[in-house]
């Protein structure tokens, strides 16, 4: 269980174990595992929105400090903890980012080593953000079925490509495109209520 590698796929049983150990024992190895699973994902999420590597790194660190403080408030559910915990953590990141933006306006300079990563994700995320507000998505995400929720998480929160998402979900690229379309339509309907 302690063999968590940076950026590993997030598995339900492993995540529940890490959260439980972090809550029950304040186990530093459990917090390390959560950090390894989520740090790069949170950093990418922030980098795409901020366009500032230093600010994205700083807020990522703040998010994980906040996680240490608030882990006891997270309630483990009977299922879907990957989606629920991920949404909770991304919500923390989003809130920290908004706090940071209120304090100052970041510059849009990006180091060349991060430019390619940003270019691909920025285009996709810009399209979805024009249609849906991030906070509303997090509130409505639990209303989707498991597969719809997973494709939204992988594509728009994790920022994975259609090919990567298809591989993780063990579906064809066409099936992922169709599922993504249906998921976005469902979200739109929920948001209009």
N, C-alpha and C positions, 0 to 999 in steps of 0.2 A: 504494500500500500504506500510505502514511503518512496517508491520509485517514480514519483511524478516528475515529468520532464516539462520544460518550458514549452507552452503552446500545445500540449497533448490534447487530443479530443477529450471532451468533458463527458464522463460517464456518471450516470445517476448514483450507483452504489458508492463509487469513489468520492463523489462530491458530498454525499450525505455523511460518509465517514469523516471526511475532513471538517465539515461544518460541526458535526457532533463533538469531535475531539477539541475543536477550537472553542466551542461553547462550554463544554463540560470541564475540560482540563486546562483551558488556556494554553494548549499545546503549541509551542513555537513551530514544531515541524508541520502541524496542520495549517497554520497561517502561511508557512513557506509554500506548502502545496497549493493553497488557494492563490497565492501570489504567482506561482509558476504557471498555473492554469489560466489566469486572467490578466496578468500585467500587460502582455503584448496586445491583447484584444482591447483593453481599456485605452492603452496608449494610441493604437490605430484609430479608435473611435474619436478620441480627442484631437489627434493630429489632423484628421480629415476636416473636422469642424473649425479648428483654430488656425491651422496653417502655420503653427509656430512650434517647433520641436521642443524648445526649452520650456515653454508654457505647458505643453502637453505632458512632458516628463514631470514637471512640478505638480501638476494637478493629479497625475497618476499616483504619485507618492502620497498626496493628501488623501486620495480615495482609499488607499490601503491603510493609512493611519485611522481613517474614519471607520473602516471595516473592523479593525481591532476594537475600537470603542463600541461599535454597535452590533457586533456579531451575536450577542446575547438576545437581541430583539428579533432576530430572524427566526421564524417558526418553520420547522421542517414539515413539509406536507406529505401525505401518503404517496403521492407520485408527482411527476413533473417538476422536481426540485431544480433541475438544470435550467429550465425556462424561468421559473420563479426567482431563483437566486440570481441568475444572470440579469434579469430585468431589474431586480432590486439593486444590484451592484452598478449597472449602467445608469440607473436613476441617480445614484449617489454621484457618479461621474458627471452626469448632466448638470446636477445641482451645483457641484463644485465649479464646473466650467462657467455656469451662469454667474456665480459669485465672483469669479475671476474677471469675467467680461465687464461686470459692473464697476470693478475697481479701475480697470484701464483697458484701452483698446489695443489688442495685439497687432504686431506687424505681420505681414503676409510673406515674409522671407522664409524659404525652405532650403535646408541644406541639400546639395545635389544627391546625396546617398538616400534621401527620403523622397525625392521628387517622383520617382516612378511609382512607388507605393501609393503616394497621394493622388497622382493623376488618375489611376484606374478607379480607385474607390470614390474619389471626389465626384466624378461624373454620375455614377450610379446613385450615390447618396443624395446628390443635388436633385435628381429627378424625383425621388421618393419624398424628400423633404418639402418640395413644392406642393405636393398633394396632401401630405399628412403631417400633422404636428407630432413631434417625438413624444411629448408627455401624454398626449391622447392615445398614441399607439400603445404605450406601456400600460395604460389603464384598460385598454380594450383587448390586449393580447390574450389574456386568460379566456376570453370568449371564443377564441378559435379552437378548432380541433388540434390534436397533437401534431399532425403533419403540417398543417397550415402554420401553426406557431413555430415549428422547427424551421420551416423554409424562410419565414420572416426573420427569425433570429439569425440564421446563418447568412442570409443574403444581405440584410440591411443593418443589422446590429454588429455581427461579426465581420461583415464586409467581404465575404467569400464570393468567388465567381460562381457562375452557373455550373461550370465543370466541377469545381471543388464541392459545391453543394450536392451535385448529383452523385459524386463519389461517396460522400459521407452518408447520404440518405439511401444509397444503393438503388438509384433510379436513373433513367435515361435523362439526357439534357432536355429533351422535349417534354418529358413528364414534369421536370422541375419548372420549366417555363410555364406550363399549364397550371401547375400547383401554385406557383408564385402569382399568376394572374388571378386565380380564384381566391387566393388568400388576400390579396390587395382589394379585390372587389368586396369580400366579406368585411374587411376592416373599414372600407368606405361606408358600407351599409351601417355598421355599428356606430361609426362616427357621426352619421347623419341623424341618429335617433336622439 
